[in-house]
Amino acid sequence: MGIVAVSAHLDDAALSASVALANSGATVVTVFSGLPSAGYDVSSWDRLTGAVNSADRQRERRAEDAAAMRILAAQAGYLDEQEALYRSTEPDLDRISEAMVPYFAGADEVWLPSAIGGHGDHAIARDAGLRAAATAGHESVVLYADFPYVIIYGWPSWVSGERADPYLDAASWLSDAIRAAGLAAAALTPQVIALTEEQRQLKAEVVAAYRSQAPVLRLAPADLAREPAKLGYELYWRMRLAPKP
């Protein structure tokens, strides 16, 4: 079955792990893809992206995600949970985890968000995925660096191979972000992918598919033209799971 990747929202896995997902027979399972409850108006994030109604915007985002999956030649699955801005209570972690298990049962690899950036939905998706992976019999998982949050201060020099700015320590920030996400750096084996020109072009197509989100994420064509290094790398970590008692 290849890779099964968990995406917190309708774009996270595709933006963060395009190289691994492309043309590999992957399946992307999005957790928080559900519509807001009837009568809900518009969230602050959706309003920031120019939406006037969150339900309409979420339908548009589902269509964008379908287009991105076609570019990646990947299958899509949706768990239909409401994202944080649409709900008033915390989701049931057990319910989410149980829904993931059938997807993971035949997977060669499970990819999960690392939850870098402090977004609660990403942490919920990761933690539910860790439970489900263990239940499905996996001994390890891959945690992808949540893009573009991982590059809020640029790529660390150990990723890019370039000399670090003496007045901006992106590596230090990333180390702190890993700890803040509840991860132990010693348990993580990092791997860096330097994108080829072909892979950059494909990733740019994926980014463009998420047209309602790209500008607010500073990934619009003009942003990428100014800062082409944004699409230069993808980062992930391999992590072994603790044996079941």
C-alpha positions in Angstrom: 0.0 0.0 0.0 3.0 2.3 0.2 2.9 5.4 2.3 -0.2 6.5 4.3 0.3 10.1 5.4 -1.9 11.8 7.9 -2.7 15.5 7.2 -4.2 17.6 10.0 -5.9 20.0 7.5 -6.5 20.1 3.8 -3.0 20.8 2.7 -0.5 19.9 5.4 0.8 16.6 4.2 0.9 17.6 0.6 2.8 20.8 1.3 5.2 19.1 3.8 6.0 15.8 2.1 5.4 16.2 -1.7 8.5 14.3 -2.7 7.7 11.2 -0.7 4.0 11.3 -1.7 4.4 11.9 -5.5 3.8 9.0 -7.8 4.3 6.5 -4.9 0.8 5.2 -4.7 0.4 7.1 -1.4 -2.8 7.7 0.5 -3.3 11.0 2.4 -5.8 10.9 5.3 -7.0 14.3 6.3 -8.4 14.5 9.8 -10.0 17.9 10.1 -11.8 18.2 6.8 -15.4 18.4 8.1 -17.8 21.3 7.5 -18.7 23.6 10.4 -22.0 23.1 12.1 -25.2 24.5 10.5 -25.5 28.2 11.2 -21.8 28.8 11.6 -20.7 32.0 10.0 -17.0 32.5 9.2 -13.9 31.8 11.2 -11.1 34.4 11.7 -8.7 32.4 9.5 -11.3 32.0 6.7 -12.1 35.7 6.8 -8.3 36.4 6.6 -8.2 34.4 3.3 -11.1 36.4 1.9 -14.0 34.0 2.6 -17.4 35.1 3.6 -18.8 31.7 4.7 -16.7 28.9 6.2 -18.8 26.1 4.9 -18.4 27.3 1.4 -14.7 27.8 1.9 -14.3 24.3 3.3 -16.0 22.8 0.3 -13.6 24.8 -1.9 -10.7 23.5 0.1 -11.9 19.9 -0.4 -11.9 20.6 -4.2 -8.4 22.1 -3.9 -7.2 19.1 -2.0 -8.6 16.8 -4.7 -6.7 18.7 -7.3 -3.4 18.4 -5.3 -4.0 14.7 -4.9 -4.3 14.3 -8.7 -1.0 16.2 -9.1 0.7 13.8 -6.6 -1.1 10.7 -8.1 -2.2 10.0 -4.5 -5.4 8.7 -3.0 -7.4 10.8 -0.5 -9.2 9.8 2.7 -11.2 12.1 4.9 -12.2 11.6 8.6 -14.6 14.6 8.6 -13.7 16.0 12.0 -14.2 19.7 12.6 -11.1 21.8 12.9 -10.3 23.9 16.0 -11.9 27.1 14.7 -15.2 25.4 13.9 -15.7 23.4 17.1 -16.4 24.3 20.7 -15.1 21.1 22.3 -12.0 18.9 21.9 -12.4 16.0 19.5 -12.3 12.4 20.7 -8.8 11.2 20.3 -9.8 7.5 20.5 -12.4 8.0 17.8 -9.9 9.6 15.5 -7.3 6.9 16.2 -9.7 4.1 15.6 -10.7 5.6 12.2 -7.0 5.6 11.2 -6.2 2.0 11.9 -7.8 0.5 8.7 -5.7 2.9 6.6 -2.5 2.0 8.5 -3.1 -1.8 8.5 -1.6 -2.4 5.1 0.8 0.6 4.9 4.5 0.2 4.3 5.1 3.5 6.1 3.0 5.8 8.2 3.8 9.5 7.9 2.5 11.9 10.6 2.8 15.7 11.3 5.5 16.5 13.8 3.3 19.4 15.1 6.0 22.0 14.8 4.5 25.4 15.0 2.2 24.9 18.0 -1.0 24.1 16.2 -3.2 22.0 18.4 -4.9 20.2 15.5 -1.5 19.0 14.2 -0.7 17.6 17.7 -4.0 15.8 17.9 -3.5 14.3 14.4 0.0 13.2 15.3 -1.0 11.7 18.7 -3.9 9.9 17.3 -1.7 8.6 14.5 0.9 7.3 16.9 -1.8 5.3 18.7 -3.2 4.0 15.5 0.2 3.0 14.1 1.0 1.0 17.2 -2.4 -0.7 17.1 -1.8 -1.5 13.4 1.5 -3.2 14.3 4.0 -0.6 13.0 7.4 -0.4 14.8 8.2 3.0 13.5 6.8 6.1 11.9 8.0 9.1 9.9 7.3 12.6 11.3 7.3 15.3 8.6 8.3 18.9 9.4 5.1 20.9 9.1 5.5 23.3 6.2 5.6 26.2 6.0 5.7 26.6 9.8 9.1 24.9 10.0 10.6 27.8 7.9 9.2 30.7 9.9 12.9 31.7 10.4 14.2 30.0 7.3 15.8 26.6 6.8 18.5 25.9 9.4 22.0 25.8 8.0 22.3 22.0 8.7 19.4 21.6 6.3 20.4 24.0 3.6 24.2 23.6 3.9 24.5 27.4 3.7 26.3 29.6 6.2 24.0 30.6 9.1 23.1 34.2 9.6 25.1 35.3 12.7 22.1 37.2 14.0 19.4 34.6 13.2 19.7 31.1 14.6 17.0 29.1 12.8 18.6 25.8 14.1 18.1 26.9 17.7 14.5 27.8 17.1 13.8 24.5 15.4 15.4 22.6 18.4 13.2 24.5 20.7 10.1 23.9 18.5 10.8 20.2 18.5 10.8 20.2 22.3 7.7 22.4 22.5 5.9 19.8 20.3 6.5 17.2 22.9 9.2 15.3 21.0 12.5 14.0 22.2 15.3 15.0 19.8 17.3 12.0 20.8 14.6 9.7 19.5 14.4 11.3 16.1 16.6 10.5 13.1 16.5 13.5 10.7 16.6 13.2 6.9 16.8 16.0 4.5 15.6 16.0 0.9 17.1 18.6 -1.4 14.6 19.0 -4.1 15.6 18.7 -7.8 14.3 21.2 -10.3 11.7 18.8 -11.4 10.6 18.2 -7.8 10.5 21.9 -7.1 8.2 22.4 -10.1 5.9 19.7 -9.0 5.8 21.1 -5.5 5.0 24.6 -6.9 2.0 23.0 -8.7 0.9 21.4 -5.5 1.1 24.8 -3.7 -0.8 26.5 -6.4 -3.6 23.9 -6.2 -4.3 25.3 -2.7 -5.1 28.7 -4.1 -7.2 29.9 -1.2 -4.4 29.2 1.3 -1.2 30.1 -0.6 -1.2 33.9 -0.1 -1.8 33.8 3.7 0.9 31.2 4.0 3.3 33.4 2.1 3.5 30.8 -0.7 1.9 32.7 -3.5 3.9 32.9 -6.8 5.4 36.3 -5.9 6.5 35.0 -2.5 8.2 32.0 -4.0 9.9 34.1 -6.7 11.3 36.3 -3.9 12.4 33.4 -1.7 12.9 30.3 -4.0 14.7 28.5 -1.1 11.3 27.9 0.5 10.8 25.0 -1.9 14.4 23.9 -1.7 14.1 21.2 0.9 11.8 18.8 2.8 12.6 17.6 6.2 11.4 14.6 8.2 12.4 12.4 11.1 12.2 8.6 11.6 11.1 7.6 15.0 10.8 4.1 16.5 7.6 3.4 18.5 7.8 2.1 22.1 7.1 -1.6 22.2 3.5 -2.4 23.4 3.5 -3.7 27.0 
